[in-house]
Amino acid sequence: MSRKCDICGKGTISGHSVPRKGLPKKKGGAGQHIGVKSKRLFKPNLVKVKALVGGKSTAMKVCTRCLKAGKVVKA
């Protein structure tokens, strides 16, 4: 199974990890310097849940946002 929510389809997204050095100007520094950006992955917060689908209980991978919103009926 892929790393995706079975309800909303939220999955892994790629992005950058940005290291910053120095104190920002707002805080009285000379400004921040951004270093070399490296690739990283943002993974969804998934939970394995037994849920009722069409009257039957099935195992699903659901993100915690869908659980909190009440989109899933636990079995």
N, C-alpha and C positions, 0 to 999 in steps of 0.2 A: 504494500500500500504506500501511496505517496504521502508526503508531509503536507496534507491539505485538510481543511475543515470540510466535513461532508455536507454541511448546511449552507454556509456562506461562500465557500470556495477560497477562503484566505489561505495563502501559501507562503513559501519562502521568497524573500525579495533580496536582491543584491544591492550593495551600497559601498560606501567608503568609511574607513576608520580614519579620522582626521586628528593627528596630534597637534596640540597648540602649545607654544612656549611664550612666556612673558606675561606681564600684567596688562590687562586691557586699559585703554585710555580713560574709560569711565571710572576706573578705580585708581586713577592717578599714575598709571604706568606709561611707558613709551609706545605701547601698542603690542598686539600679538603677532607672532610669526607662525605661519602654518607650515608644518613639515611635509614630508612625502606621504601622500595618501595611499593607503593599502586597502585592497579589497576585503570585504567581510560579508557575512550573511545575516539577515534579520529573519529569525525563525518565529513562527506563530506559537502561542501557548496552547498546545493541544492536550486534551484529556480523553482517555478511552472510557466510553460510557455505554452502558446497556440502555437503549432507548426503545420506546414503543413506536413502531412504524407500521401502520395499517393493522393494528391489533396484535402484532407479533413483536417480541423483544429481539433486537439485533444489536450487535456491537458496532459502535461508530466512533470515529475520531472527531471530536467537536472542540472548537476553540472556546476559551473561557468566556469570551464576550457573548457568544450565542447562549451559553449556559446561564449566564447572569441575566440576559434579556428574556429568558423563559421560552426560547424557541424550541427547546427539547423537553419531552416528557420522559423522565427517568422511569425505568422498569424495575 
